[in-house]
Amino acid sequence: MTVQDSDLNLVADNARKVLSEAFASRDLHRHFDGDETVARRLWSLSTEMGWIAAILPERVGGLGLGVTAGARLLREFGRFAVPGELCSSAVAAMFVASAGEGGAAADGIGEALATGAIRPFVPGRTGGGSLALEGGAVSGTVAGLIGGRDGDTALVPVSGEGPMLALLRIDGRAAAFTADDIWDRTRTIGTLTCRDAEPEAILEGGGGTLRTFTRLAVAADCVGMHEMSLERTVDYARSREQFGRPIGSFQALKHRMAEMRIALEVPIRLLDHAATLCASGANDAATWVALARSQASDASIHAAEEETLLHGGVGYTWDFDCHIRLKRAMLNASLGGRTSDVRDDAFGGLMASARRVAEAEA
């Protein structure tokens, strides 16, 4: 199925309109202050709107818009710093959408995602232990899983007769999740400990692909946050007056906001290109995703810092959104690997591509 830009724009515009009406700044702060009903209401709304289903193939009850739609939705989720399981569910949905005819196990996961029956955690940070499949049961510990407070499953790599992915139900006994204490309260990160947990589904391979989609999701989240940081900073500069003039009229501040806008352009282009390559199954998709992730992460951190500084003293207060986006951007810098490691992966991929071209021309 060929996805048209008009379809992608319709999905993104719909998500932005709904979120702007249903998830105001006060709702974000309520969630940040511990009100769990906010994320639950958003989850119900997302299921009603079919946002995750839009990514998934039609054979599992989705709209078949695929990875490119997932990237556009995740960009809107980042714009509003959406809490909960939506981002991790979108990662899992993009993985299923890219699997083609992935078999009964992948289709079963897709059907559960489309209806909102599962809210999965997915690998976020790397290097945090391992899980092993032996005798049909999974045991071990893995850290760095990311999702939401109401996450009920985990889609994670396991070792057995070759690499594979397992969907595990978090029941608090055979599979228990322990959340870490982190500054970014819009997401939940923690450790999964399994003791002879029976997987609900097993997929052959897929660990590297799942990490690629985590990185793509982080890139999209960073781009959306960057857009909102710029938008809120410009709005504040227009309304805040100093010496009888809006501070946005001062040339020094104009230049800094212009630089925020210029710094946004490259991540947007890299994100769109990376999502298109992932959707087509291109061999170098992971390389371009790594480029998008590293560039977007650095740019969004700088944008969040500038937003905080250009709001003046109030930018450092709890009541403004600046600190929420900065904390989210800083967490993003560690997801899918540290930014320095992600950039190294991109460099390695580019070098491998250059060698292949040189060998073909020799």
C-alpha positions as CSV (number, residue, x, y, z in Angstrom):
1,M,0.0,0.0,0.0
2,T,1.4,3.4,-1.0
3,V,0.8,6.0,1.7
4,Q,0.0,9.5,0.4
5,D,1.3,12.6,2.1
6,S,-2.3,13.8,2.4
7,D,-3.1,10.7,4.5
8,L,-0.1,11.4,6.8
9,N,-1.0,15.1,7.1
10,L,-4.6,14.1,8.0
11,V,-3.5,11.7,10.7
12,A,-1.0,14.3,12.2
13,D,-3.4,17.2,12.0
14,N,-6.1,15.1,13.6
15,A,-3.8,14.1,16.5
16,R,-2.6,17.7,17.0
17,K,-6.2,19.1,17.0
18,V,-7.5,16.4,19.5
19,L,-4.5,16.7,21.8
20,S,-4.6,20.5,21.8
21,E,-8.2,20.3,23.0
22,A,-8.0,17.3,25.3
23,F,-4.5,17.6,26.8
24,A,-3.8,21.2,27.9
25,S,-0.7,22.3,29.9
26,R,-2.6,21.9,33.1
27,D,-3.3,18.2,32.3
28,L,0.4,17.7,31.6
29,H,1.2,19.2,35.0
30,R,-1.4,17.2,36.8
31,H,0.2,14.0,35.4
32,F,3.7,15.3,36.3
33,D,2.4,15.8,39.9
34,G,1.2,12.2,40.1
35,D,-2.4,12.2,38.8
36,E,-2.6,8.8,37.0
37,T,-6.1,9.5,35.6
38,V,-4.6,11.8,32.9
39,A,-2.6,9.1,31.1
40,R,-5.5,6.7,31.4
41,R,-7.9,9.2,29.8
42,L,-5.4,9.7,27.0
43,W,-5.1,6.0,26.5
44,S,-8.9,5.6,26.1
45,L,-9.0,8.6,23.8
46,S,-6.2,7.2,21.6
47,T,-8.0,3.8,21.3
48,E,-11.2,5.6,20.4
49,M,-9.3,7.7,17.7
50,G,-7.4,4.6,16.5
51,W,-4.0,6.2,16.5
52,I,-2.0,3.0,17.1
53,A,-4.3,1.1,14.8
54,A,-3.5,3.6,12.0
55,I,0.1,2.3,12.0
56,L,-0.9,-1.4,11.8
57,P,-1.7,-3.5,8.7
58,E,-5.3,-3.9,7.7
59,R,-5.1,-7.7,8.2
60,V,-4.9,-7.1,12.0
61,G,-7.5,-4.4,12.2
62,G,-5.4,-1.4,11.4
63,L,-5.5,1.2,8.7
64,G,-2.2,0.1,7.0
65,L,-0.5,3.5,7.1
66,G,2.7,2.0,8.4
67,V,5.9,3.4,9.8
68,T,5.6,6.8,8.2
69,A,2.3,7.4,10.0
70,G,3.9,6.2,13.2
71,A,6.7,8.7,12.9
72,R,4.2,11.5,12.3
73,L,2.1,10.5,15.3
74,L,5.1,10.2,17.5
75,R,6.1,13.7,16.5
76,E,2.8,15.0,17.7
77,F,3.1,13.0,21.0
78,G,6.5,14.6,21.5
79,R,5.0,18.1,20.8
80,F,2.6,17.7,23.7
81,A,5.0,15.6,25.9
82,V,2.3,12.9,25.9
83,P,2.6,10.6,29.0
84,G,1.9,6.9,29.4
85,E,2.2,4.0,27.0
86,L,1.4,5.6,23.7
87,C,5.0,6.0,22.6
88,S,6.1,2.5,23.5
89,S,2.9,1.1,21.9
90,A,3.7,3.0,18.7
91,V,7.2,1.5,18.7
92,A,5.7,-2.0,18.9
93,A,3.1,-1.2,16.2
94,M,5.8,0.0,13.8
95,F,7.7,-3.2,14.4
96,V,4.7,-5.3,13.5
97,A,3.9,-3.1,10.5
98,S,7.4,-3.6,9.2
99,A,7.3,-7.4,9.6
100,G,5.3,-8.0,6.5
101,E,3.6,-11.4,6.7
102,G,5.1,-11.9,10.1
103,G,3.1,-15.0,11.0
104,A,0.5,-15.8,13.6
105,A,2.6,-14.5,16.6
106,A,3.2,-11.0,15.0
107,D,-0.5,-10.8,13.9
108,G,-1.7,-11.6,17.3
109,I,0.5,-8.8,18.8
110,G,-0.8,-6.5,16.1
111,E,-4.4,-7.3,16.9
112,A,-3.9,-6.7,20.6
113,L,-2.2,-3.3,19.9
114,A,-4.9,-2.2,17.5
115,T,-7.7,-2.7,20.1
116,G,-5.6,-1.4,23.0
117,A,-5.7,-4.8,24.7
118,I,-2.0,-4.5,25.6
119,R,0.2,-1.6,26.7
120,P,3.8,-2.9,26.2
121,F,7.1,-1.8,27.5
122,V,9.9,-1.9,25.0
123,P,13.7,-1.7,25.4
124,G,14.9,1.8,26.0
125,R,18.3,2.0,27.5
126,T,20.8,-0.7,26.4
127,G,23.2,-2.9,28.3
128,G,20.9,-3.8,31.2
129,G,21.0,-7.6,31.6
130,S,19.4,-10.3,29.5
131,L,16.6,-12.8,29.3
132,A,16.9,-16.4,28.3
133,L,14.2,-18.8,26.9
134,E,14.7,-22.3,28.2
135,G,12.1,-25.1,28.2
136,G,9.4,-22.7,27.0
137,A,9.8,-20.3,29.9
138,V,11.8,-17.0,30.2
139,S,14.1,-16.2,33.1
140,G,16.5,-13.4,33.8
141,T,16.6,-9.7,34.4
142,V,16.6,-6.8,31.9
143,A,16.8,-3.1,32.8
144,G,16.0,0.0,30.8
145,L,12.5,-0.9,29.6
146,I,10.4,2.1,28.8
147,G,6.6,2.6,28.7
148,G,4.0,4.0,31.0
149,R,2.8,3.6,34.6
150,D,0.0,1.2,33.5
151,G,2.2,-0.9,31.2
152,D,1.0,-4.6,31.4
153,T,3.3,-6.4,28.9
154,A,6.9,-6.3,27.6
155,L,8.2,-6.9,24.1
156,V,11.8,-7.8,24.7
157,P,14.7,-9.7,23.1
158,V,15.4,-13.1,24.6
159,S,18.1,-15.6,23.8
160,G,17.4,-19.2,23.0
161,E,18.0,-21.1,19.8
162,G,19.0,-17.9,18.1
163,P,17.9,-14.3,18.8
164,M,14.1,-13.8,19.2
165,L,11.6,-11.5,20.8
166,A,9.1,-12.5,23.5
167,L,5.9,-10.8,24.5
168,L,5.6,-11.3,28.3
169,R,2.6,-10.5,30.5
170,I,3.7,-8.5,33.6
171,D,1.8,-10.3,36.4
172,G,3.9,-9.2,39.3
173,R,4.9,-12.9,40.0
174,A,6.6,-14.7,37.1
175,A,7.3,-11.4,35.4
176,A,7.7,-8.4,37.8
177,F,8.5,-4.8,36.8
178,T,10.3,-2.4,39.1
179,A,10.2,1.3,38.1
180,D,13.2,3.5,38.5
181,D,13.1,7.0,40.1
182,I,13.7,9.4,37.2
183,W,13.3,13.1,36.7
184,D,11.1,12.7,33.6
185,R,7.7,11.7,35.0
186,T,6.0,11.6,31.5
187,R,7.5,8.1,30.9
188,T,8.3,5.1,33.1
189,I,11.6,3.3,32.9
190,G,12.5,0.2,35.0
191,T,13.7,-3.4,35.3
192,L,11.8,-6.6,34.4
193,T,12.6,-9.7,36.4
194,C,11.4,-13.0,35.1
195,R,11.3,-16.4,36.8
196,D,10.0,-19.1,34.5
197,A,7.5,-16.7,32.8
198,E,5.5,-18.2,30.0
199,P,5.6,-15.9,26.9
200,E,2.4,-15.0,25.2
201,A,4.1,-14.9,21.8
202,I,7.6,-15.6,20.4
203,L,9.0,-13.9,17.3
204,E,12.1,-15.1,15.6
205,G,14.9,-12.4,15.4
206,G,13.8,-8.8,15.4
207,G,15.9,-7.4,18.3
208,G,17.9,-5.0,16.1
209,T,14.8,-3.9,14.2
210,L,13.0,-3.1,17.4
211,R,15.9,-1.0,18.6
212,T,15.8,0.9,15.2
213,F,12.2,1.7,15.8
214,T,12.9,2.9,19.4
215,R,15.5,5.2,17.9
216,L,13.1,6.4,15.2
217,A,10.5,7.1,17.9
218,V,13.0,9.1,20.0
219,A,13.9,11.2,16.9
220,A,10.3,11.9,16.3
221,D,9.6,12.8,19.9
222,C,12.6,15.1,19.9
223,V,11.4,16.9,16.8
224,G,8.0,17.4,18.2
225,M,9.4,18.8,21.5
226,H,11.7,21.1,19.6
227,E,8.7,22.5,17.7
228,M,6.8,23.1,20.9
229,S,9.8,24.7,22.6
230,L,10.1,27.1,19.7
231,E,6.4,27.9,19.6
232,R,6.1,28.5,23.3
233,T,9.2,30.7,23.4
234,V,8.0,32.9,20.5
235,D,4.5,33.2,22.1
236,Y,6.1,34.2,25.4
237,A,8.5,36.7,23.7
238,R,5.5,38.4,22.1
239,S,3.5,38.8,25.3
240,R,6.3,39.5,27.9
241,E,7.2,43.2,28.0
242,Q,10.3,44.8,29.3
243,F,11.2,48.5,29.1
244,G,7.7,49.1,27.6
245,R,8.4,46.7,24.7
246,P,7.7,43.0,24.0
247,I,11.0,41.2,24.6
248,G,10.6,39.5,21.2
249,S,11.4,42.9,19.6
250,F,15.0,42.8,20.9
251,Q,17.4,41.8,18.2
252,A,19.5,39.5,20.4
253,L,16.5,37.4,21.3
254,K,15.2,37.4,17.7
255,H,18.5,35.9,16.6
256,R,18.4,33.2,19.3
257,M,14.8,32.2,18.3
258,A,15.8,32.2,14.6
259,E,18.7,29.9,15.5
260,M,16.2,27.6,17.2
261,R,14.1,27.4,14.0
262,I,17.1,26.8,11.8
263,A,18.4,24.0,14.1
264,L,15.0,22.3,13.6
265,E,15.2,22.0,9.8
266,V,17.9,19.2,9.6
267,P,16.2,16.9,12.2
268,I,12.9,17.2,10.3
269,R,14.4,16.2,7.0
270,L,16.4,13.4,8.6
271,L,13.4,12.1,10.4
272,D,11.2,12.0,7.3
273,H,13.9,10.3,5.2
274,A,14.6,7.7,7.9
275,A,10.9,6.9,8.3
276,T,10.5,6.5,4.5
277,L,13.5,4.1,4.4
278,C,12.2,2.1,7.3
279,A,8.8,1.8,5.6
280,S,10.4,0.5,2.4
281,G,12.7,-1.9,4.2
282,A,15.9,-0.3,2.8
283,N,19.2,-1.8,3.8
284,D,20.6,1.5,5.1
285,A,17.4,2.4,7.1
286,A,19.1,1.8,10.5
287,T,22.0,4.2,9.5
288,W,19.6,7.0,8.7
289,V,17.6,6.4,11.8
290,A,20.8,6.7,13.9
291,L,21.6,10.0,12.1
292,A,18.1,11.3,12.8
293,R,18.1,10.2,16.4
294,S,21.5,11.7,17.2
295,Q,20.8,15.0,15.4
296,A,17.3,15.4,16.8
297,S,18.3,14.6,20.4
298,D,21.1,17.2,20.5
299,A,18.9,19.9,18.8
300,S,15.9,19.3,21.2
301,I,18.1,19.5,24.3
302,H,19.5,22.9,23.1
303,A,16.0,24.1,22.2
304,A,14.6,23.1,25.7
305,E,17.6,24.9,27.3
306,E,16.9,28.0,25.2
307,E,13.2,27.9,26.0
308,T,14.1,27.8,29.7
309,L,16.6,30.7,29.4
310,L,14.4,32.9,27.2
311,H,11.5,32.6,29.6
312,G,13.7,34.3,32.2
313,G,13.3,33.6,35.9
314,V,9.8,31.9,35.4
315,G,11.3,29.4,33.0
316,Y,12.9,27.7,36.0
317,T,9.7,27.4,38.0
318,W,7.6,24.3,38.4
319,D,4.5,26.0,37.0
320,F,5.9,26.5,33.5
321,D,6.3,23.6,31.0
322,C,10.0,24.3,30.3
323,H,11.4,21.9,32.8
324,I,9.2,19.1,31.7
325,R,10.4,19.3,28.1
326,L,14.0,19.7,29.2
327,K,13.8,16.6,31.4
328,R,12.1,14.6,28.7
329,A,14.8,15.7,26.2
330,M,17.6,14.7,28.6
331,L,16.0,11.2,29.0
332,N,15.7,10.9,25.2
333,A,19.5,11.3,25.0
334,S,19.9,7.9,26.6
335,L,17.2,5.9,24.8
336,G,18.2,3.5,22.1
337,G,21.8,4.0,23.3
338,R,23.7,7.1,24.4
339,T,23.8,9.8,21.7
340,S,27.6,9.3,21.2
341,D,27.1,5.5,20.6
342,V,24.2,6.2,18.2
343,R,26.4,8.6,16.3
344,D,29.1,5.9,16.1
345,D,26.6,3.5,14.7
346,A,25.6,6.0,12.1
347,F,29.3,6.6,11.2
348,G,29.8,2.8,10.9
349,G,26.8,2.5,8.6
350,L,27.9,5.3,6.4
351,M,31.4,3.8,6.1
352,A,30.0,0.4,5.2
353,S,27.9,2.0,2.5
354,A,30.9,3.9,1.1
355,R,32.9,0.6,1.0
356,R,30.1,-1.2,-0.9
357,V,29.9,1.6,-3.4
358,A,33.7,1.6,-3.9
359,E,33.7,-2.2,-4.3
360,A,30.9,-2.0,-6.9
361,E,32.8,0.6,-8.9
362,A,36.1,-1.2,-8.7
